[in-house]
Amino acid sequence: MLDLLTQQCSKITDTSLALSDSASEELLQQLIPRWNLNNQDKTITYSFDFKNYYQTIAFVNVVAQIAHQQDHHPDLLVSYNRCTVTYSTHSVAGLSINDFICAAKINAAQSL
């Protein structure tokens, strides 16, 4: 199995294809129990909970740094003590390996 945490996002090209449902489900195994796969919407999502707004925004900044380093950006829904992170690769109209790589990097950073 591909170790997501050690990978770097690759450039998505015009010929890049979305992952199959089975490939997405296999990669998701490295992100469980946190991340949820929605095959209908072609997304992976997790809501991270925090004690206060300051911790939430500190987490958002970590996610922003990972997104910048990997050049792959999630959708974020931020509230007082929660940040919901959703990945999907719009250019392939589904999920790519990049979504799973970034989710793994967020898991590792959030565990520190």
N, C-alpha and C positions, 0 to 999 in steps of 0.2 A: 504494500500500500504506500502511496506517495505521502511523505511527511510534509504536511502543509506548512508548518511553522518554519521550515528551512528554505522554503521556496520564495521566489520573488515574482511579482506580477509581470506578465509579459504583455507586449503591445497587442491590442485587438486590431485585426486587419479586416478588410472588406470580405475576406474569405473565411473568417472565423465563424464557427458555429456554436450554438448553445449546447450545453451538456445535455445528455439524455436524462430522463427521470432516474434510471437505474444508476447512472454514473453520479448524479447528484446525491442520491440516497447513500451510495457507498462513501462518498467524501464526507457526508454529514456525520458519519459514525465517529469521525475525529473531533467533531464539535459538540457532540452530545455530552451532557444533558442540556447544555445551554441553548443552542440554536434550534429553530424550528424551520422545517422545509415546507413551503406551500407550492406544490406542483402546479396548481391551477394558475396562481399569480406569477409563478417562476421567480420566487424570492426565498431568501433565508432571512430570518428575523430573530432578534432577542431583545428583551427589555431588561436593562440593568437598573437595579434599585440602589439608592444611596441614602445617607442619613440627612443630607441637607443640600441646598442649592450649590454651595461652594464645591462640594465633592462632585456633584453632577457636572458642573462646568469644567472642573479639572479633568474629568473623564472625557468630556467632549473635546478638550484640547489634545488629549492623547490620541483620540480617534482622528482628529484633524491632522496630527503629525504623521500617523500611519498612512492616512489617505494621501498626504503630500508625498511621502517617501515612495509609496507604491504607485502613485498616479492612478488611483482607483478610489472612487468616492461613493460613500453610502448615502442613503437618505436618513436623516436624523429627526426624531421627534423628541424635543426636550421639554421637560416640565420641572417642577421644583425638586423632586427627589427621584426622578426616573429619566432615563434616556433609552429610547427604542431605536435600535440600529437595524436598518433593512438594506440588504444588498441584492442587486440584480444588475445584469450588464445590459443596458438599454440597446447598445449597438448590435447585440446578437439576439435581442428580444427574448432573453431568458437568462439562465445562470451560466457563468464561465468559471474556470478554475480560479480566476482572480478573486471572485467573491468569497470563496472558501479560504484562500490564502489570507486575505485581510481579516476575515472572521477569526481565524486561528491566531493571528498576531494580536488582535484585540483581546482575545481570551488570555493570552500570555501576559500582556501588559496589565490587564485588570487584576491578574492574580498576584502581582508584585506587592 
